[in-house]
Amino acid sequence: MILTVFVVFFVLLIIGVPVAIAIGSAAMGAFWLDGTFPMAQVPHKMVNGVYSFPLVAVPLFILAGALAGETSIAGRLVRLATALVGHIRGGLGHVNVASSMFFGGVSGSAVADTAAVGSLMIPAMEKQGYSREDAGAITITSSTIGVLIPPSIPMVLYGVTVGSSVGALFLAGLVPGILVGLFLMVAVYVMAKRKGWPQAESRAPVTELWDAFKDAILPLLLPVFLLGAIVTGLTTATEAGVIGVVYALFLAGVVYREFTFRQLGTIVVEAAVNTAIPLFVVSTTSVVAWVVAIEQFPASLVDFFNGLDVAPWMILILINLFLVVIGMFVDLVPALILFAPILLPVAVAQGVDPIQFGAIMVVNLGVGLVTPPVGNCLYVGAAVAKVPVGRLVRASLPFLLLNFLTLLLVTFVPQISLFLPSLFY
């Protein structure tokens, strides 16, 4: 059954069948060829796969991010970032990265980050002498911070899939997200020196910095409230999602008064569509996960790697290389849900903590968001920057190397992802 699942899945993927349908069709093919289990098990397992209270956090965080994206929250965060780092060489490049770090804490989505920050920053960067390719490259590579800085939708899905604490996973992604941002800012500074990118004429005065901070403090408090409520045990991730939606509605509708009830309806419909996609993937993948479990494939995989008699670090390198390739052809959410239950036992057998492995998978598969042929952020960034995808890929390569550096650090320095969770869990 396992062989049938993977052969059918990859064949359908190659011919262009959507990932969720390819996964579900592979599972049905395995059921049909095996003949042991009735086909009625398929819809039963699909429904059970999404019948989960923690999964309610996913549409809530998506809705909160959509509400934030339709208001001036992104502009307020960009203004604060400009006041903080705009005076450094390559000023707007640093502003772009810092804005992604701030906005990632509000939206939890790399694609939303690319669209919201890119639409503001890329035209402004072009006016100051940046090429559209360079501006787009900085935008899409920094957008991967959005899946690491809490609240992170992939972390919620990983936690639900393997049964790990979502709060601990949120904390595990915080330091890697900051590391990605700092490494990218170093790269921007070096390239600014080489390419002559401009900087602000002077450091922002204290009054401007204070005004920008006051303007952005309410949006910045959103991730602080959510993370604080979860890690202190006051709420679950799902209940924190409710708080996030209410808070985003309060900011947009009461404090800033920036949209009407008609716009709210459009935002809710858009969020519902964006929710249906990952949850349909969850439902079809749950059937495959059941097949994997009854075939005891993870245990067989652990025995296989143990029989190789190689060092644990080599196995971790192999896992990362496998995930890099998978991330190029499968989107983050289905890849995470499909392979986390399979690869986690192998990683644990090598001494890796499940929380650390969650950070490894999200950092790794996050790179796939900006690599061809299926990188969602890559295509959104190319559309916003109005440049061909190939040129944007070439401009992104120096920055992607730093994402891989972060991946190596998270893989081989456990405390990067485990220090903060160890303080609370």
C-alpha positions in Angstrom: 0.0 0.0 0.0 2.9 2.4 0.8 4.4 1.8 -2.6 1.1 2.4 -4.4 0.5 5.6 -2.4 3.9 7.2 -3.3 4.0 6.0 -7.0 0.4 7.3 -7.7 1.1 10.5 -5.8 4.2 11.4 -7.7 2.9 10.4 -11.0 -0.2 12.6 -10.5 2.0 15.4 -9.2 4.2 15.2 -12.4 1.2 15.5 -14.7 -0.1 18.6 -12.8 -2.9 17.3 -10.6 -3.4 19.5 -7.6 -1.6 18.2 -4.5 -4.6 17.6 -2.3 -6.4 15.6 -5.0 -3.2 13.7 -5.8 -2.8 12.7 -2.2 -6.5 11.6 -1.9 -6.3 9.7 -5.2 -3.2 7.9 -4.1 -4.8 6.8 -0.9 -7.9 5.6 -2.8 -5.7 3.7 -5.2 -3.9 2.0 -2.4 -7.3 1.0 -0.8 -8.6 -0.4 -4.1 -5.5 -2.4 -5.0 -5.1 -3.9 -1.5 -8.8 -4.8 -1.2 -8.6 -5.4 2.6 -10.3 -2.3 3.7 -13.7 -0.9 2.4 -13.6 2.3 0.3 -16.0 3.8 2.8 -13.0 4.2 5.1 -11.7 7.0 2.9 -14.4 9.7 3.6 -14.5 8.5 7.2 -10.8 9.1 7.7 -11.0 12.4 5.8 -13.7 13.8 8.1 -11.9 12.5 11.2 -8.7 14.2 10.0 -10.2 17.7 10.3 -12.5 16.9 13.3 -10.0 18.6 15.6 -10.4 21.5 18.0 -6.8 22.6 17.7 -7.2 22.9 13.9 -9.8 25.6 14.4 -6.8 27.8 15.1 -5.9 27.7 11.4 -8.9 29.6 10.0 -8.8 32.0 12.9 -5.1 32.9 12.3 -5.8 33.2 8.6 -8.7 35.5 9.2 -6.7 37.7 11.6 -3.9 37.9 9.1 -6.4 38.8 6.3 -7.9 41.6 8.5 -4.4 42.9 9.2 -3.5 42.8 5.5 -6.5 44.9 4.4 -5.7 47.8 6.8 -2.8 50.2 7.2 -1.1 47.9 9.7 1.6 47.0 7.1 2.2 50.7 6.4 2.5 51.5 10.1 5.0 48.6 10.6 7.0 49.8 7.6 7.2 53.3 9.0 8.5 51.9 12.3 11.1 49.8 10.5 12.2 52.8 8.5 12.7 54.9 11.6 14.7 52.0 13.2 17.0 50.9 10.4 16.5 53.2 7.5 19.8 55.1 8.2 22.0 52.0 7.7 23.6 51.4 4.3 21.0 49.7 2.1 18.3 51.4 4.2 15.2 50.3 2.4 16.5 46.8 2.1 16.8 46.6 5.9 13.4 48.2 6.2 12.0 45.5 4.0 13.5 42.7 6.1 12.5 44.3 9.4 9.0 44.9 8.1 8.7 41.2 7.3 9.8 40.3 10.8 7.1 42.6 12.3 4.4 41.6 9.8 5.1 37.9 10.2 4.1 38.3 13.8 0.8 39.6 12.7 -0.1 37.5 9.7 1.7 34.1 10.3 1.8 33.7 6.5 4.7 34.1 4.1 2.5 34.7 1.1 0.5 37.4 2.9 3.9 39.0 3.9 5.1 39.0 0.3 1.9 40.6 -1.0 1.5 43.2 1.8 5.1 44.3 2.4 6.1 43.9 -1.3 3.4 46.1 -2.6 4.6 48.9 -0.3 8.4 48.4 -0.4 9.2 47.3 -4.0 8.0 50.6 -5.7 9.7 52.7 -3.0 13.0 50.7 -3.4 12.9 51.1 -7.2 12.6 54.9 -6.8 15.8 54.9 -4.7 17.9 53.0 -7.2 17.3 49.3 -6.4 16.6 47.0 -9.3 13.2 45.4 -9.3 14.9 42.0 -9.2 16.9 42.9 -6.1 13.9 44.5 -4.4 11.8 41.4 -5.2 14.5 39.0 -4.0 14.8 40.7 -0.6 11.0 40.7 -0.3 10.4 37.0 -1.0 13.4 35.7 1.0 12.5 37.8 4.0 8.9 36.7 3.7 9.9 33.2 4.9 10.3 34.7 8.3 6.5 34.8 8.4 6.2 31.0 8.8 8.6 31.1 11.8 7.7 34.2 13.9 4.6 33.3 16.0 1.8 32.9 15.4 2.8 30.4 12.6 0.2 28.5 10.8 2.7 25.7 9.7 3.7 25.3 13.4 0.0 24.8 14.3 -0.4 22.1 11.6 2.8 20.4 12.6 1.7 20.4 16.3 -1.7 18.9 15.4 -0.2 16.3 13.1 2.4 14.9 15.5 0.8 15.8 18.8 3.3 18.4 20.0 2.6 21.5 22.0 1.7 24.4 19.7 2.9 26.9 22.3 6.3 25.2 22.5 6.5 25.2 18.7 5.7 28.9 18.5 8.6 29.6 20.9 10.9 27.2 18.9 10.3 29.3 15.7 11.0 32.7 17.3 14.9 32.6 17.4 15.3 31.0 14.0 13.0 33.6 12.5 15.1 36.4 14.1 18.3 34.7 12.8 17.0 34.6 9.3 16.2 38.3 9.5 19.6 39.2 11.0 21.5 37.2 8.3 19.5 38.8 5.5 20.2 42.3 6.9 24.0 41.4 6.9 23.6 40.3 3.3 21.8 43.5 2.4 24.5 45.6 4.0 27.3 43.8 2.1 25.4 44.0 -1.2 24.6 47.7 -0.6 28.3 48.4 -0.3 29.0 46.6 -3.5 26.1 47.9 -5.6 25.9 51.4 -4.1 22.5 51.1 -2.6 21.5 54.3 -0.8 20.7 55.0 2.8 18.8 57.7 4.6 20.7 61.0 4.9 20.5 60.9 8.7 19.2 58.8 11.6 15.5 59.4 12.3 15.1 61.9 15.1 13.8 60.6 18.5 10.5 62.3 17.9 10.0 60.5 14.6 11.0 57.2 16.2 8.6 57.8 19.0 5.7 58.7 16.7 6.3 55.7 14.5 6.4 53.4 17.6 3.2 54.9 18.9 1.6 54.4 15.5 2.7 50.7 15.4 2.4 49.7 19.0 -1.2 48.3 18.8 -0.4 45.9 15.9 2.8 44.9 17.5 1.0 43.9 20.7 -1.1 41.3 18.8 1.7 38.6 18.6 2.8 39.5 22.1 -0.7 38.9 23.5 -1.2 35.7 21.5 2.1 34.2 22.4 1.9 35.3 26.0 -1.6 33.8 26.4 -0.6 30.5 25.0 2.8 29.9 26.8 1.4 31.0 30.2 -1.5 28.5 29.8 -4.2 31.1 29.9 -5.6 30.0 26.5 -5.1 27.3 23.9 -3.8 28.2 20.4 -7.5 28.0 19.2 -8.7 30.4 21.9 -5.7 32.7 21.1 -6.9 32.7 17.5 -10.3 34.0 18.6 -8.5 36.8 20.6 -6.4 37.6 17.4 -9.5 37.9 15.3 -11.4 40.1 17.8 -8.3 42.3 18.3 -7.7 42.7 14.5 -11.4 43.6 14.1 -11.1 46.1 16.9 -8.1 47.8 15.4 -9.5 47.9 11.8 -13.1 48.7 12.6 -12.9 50.8 15.8 -9.4 52.3 16.2 -8.5 52.9 12.5 -12.0 52.7 11.0 -10.6 51.6 7.7 -13.2 49.3 6.2 -16.9 48.8 5.9 -19.1 45.8 6.6 -19.1 45.1 2.8 -15.3 44.9 2.9 -15.5 42.7 6.0 -17.7 40.2 4.1 -15.2 40.1 1.3 -12.3 39.5 3.7 -14.2 36.7 5.5 -15.0 34.9 2.1 -11.3 35.3 1.1 -10.2 33.9 4.5 -12.6 31.0 4.1 -11.2 30.1 0.7 -7.7 30.3 2.0 -8.7 28.1 4.9 -10.3 25.4 2.7 -7.1 24.8 0.8 -4.9 23.6 3.7 -7.7 21.9 5.5 -8.6 19.9 2.4 -5.0 18.9 2.3 -5.2 17.9 5.9 -8.3 15.7 5.3 -6.8 13.8 2.3 -3.4 13.5 4.0 -5.0 12.0 7.1 -6.0 9.0 4.9 -2.4 8.5 3.8 -1.2 8.9 7.4 -3.6 6.1 8.4 -2.2 3.9 5.6 1.4 4.7 6.7 0.5 3.8 10.3 -1.1 0.5 9.6 1.8 -0.5 7.4 4.2 0.5 10.2 6.3 2.4 7.6 8.0 4.8 10.1 9.2 1.9 12.2 10.6 0.2 9.1 12.3 3.4 8.1 13.9 3.7 11.5 15.2 0.1 11.2 16.5 0.9 7.7 18.5 3.9 8.9 19.8 2.1 12.0 21.0 -0.7 9.7 23.1 1.7 7.7 25.5 2.2 10.6 26.2 5.9 9.8 26.6 8.9 12.0 23.4 10.6 13.1 24.5 13.9 11.5 24.7 12.2 8.1 21.1 11.0 8.5 20.0 14.5 9.5 21.7 15.8 6.3 19.9 13.2 4.2 16.6 14.2 5.8 17.2 17.8 5.1 18.3 17.2 1.5 15.1 15.1 0.9 13.0 17.9 2.3 14.7 20.5 0.2 13.9 18.5 -3.0 10.3 17.8 -1.8 9.9 21.6 -1.0 10.7 22.4 -4.6 7.8 20.4 -5.9 5.3 20.3 -3.0 3.9 23.3 -1.2 4.8 23.7 2.5 1.5 22.6 4.1 1.0 19.3 2.3 4.7 18.4 2.5 4.7 19.2 6.3 1.5 17.2 7.0 2.5 14.2 4.8 6.1 13.7 5.8 6.2 14.9 9.5 4.7 11.6 10.8 7.0 9.6 8.6 10.3 11.4 9.3 9.8 12.3 12.9 10.5 8.8 14.3 13.7 8.7 12.2 14.8 12.0 13.7 13.9 11.1 17.2 15.9 7.9 16.8 18.9 10.1 16.1 18.4 12.1 19.3 16.4 15.0 17.8 13.6 16.5 20.0 10.2 16.6 18.3 10.0 20.4 18.9 13.4 20.9 17.3 12.4 18.8 14.3 9.3 20.9 13.8 11.6 24.0 13.6 13.8 22.1 11.2 10.9 21.1 8.9 9.4 24.6 8.8 12.7 26.4 8.1 13.5 23.8 5.4 10.2 23.7 3.7 9.9 27.5 4.0 12.8 27.8 1.5 10.6 25.9 -0.9 8.2 28.9 -0.9 10.8 30.9 -2.9 12.2 28.2 -5.2 10.8 27.0 -8.5 8.7 25.3 -9.8 5.9 25.7 -7.2 7.1 28.4 -4.8 4.1 30.5 -3.9 6.0 33.5 -2.6 8.2 33.4 -5.7 5.3 33.8 -8.1 3.5 36.4 -5.9 6.8 38.3 -5.6 7.4 38.2 -9.4 3.9 39.6 -9.9 4.3 42.4 -7.4 7.8 43.3 -8.7 6.7 42.8 -12.3 9.8 40.8 -13.3 10.2 37.4 -14.9 10.4 34.5 -12.5 13.8 33.4 -13.8 15.4 36.8 -13.1 13.9 36.9 -9.6 15.3 33.4 -8.8 18.8 34.4 -9.8 18.7 37.6 -7.7 17.4 35.5 -4.7 20.3 33.0 -4.7 22.7 34.9 -2.4 19.9 35.4 0.2 18.7 31.8 0.0 22.2 30.6 1.0 21.6 32.4 4.3 18.3 30.6 4.8 20.3 27.3 4.4 22.8 28.6 6.9 20.0 29.1 9.4 18.7 25.6 8.6 22.2 24.1 9.4 22.3 26.0 12.7 18.8 24.9 13.7 19.6 21.3 12.8 22.9 21.0 14.6 22.6 23.5 17.4 19.5 22.3 19.3 19.4 25.2 21.8 18.5 27.7 19.0 15.1 26.2 18.8 14.8 24.6 22.3 16.0 27.2 24.7 12.8 29.3 24.8 10.5 26.3 25.0 12.6 24.9 27.8 11.8 28.0 29.9 8.0 27.4 29.8 7.5 23.7 29.1 
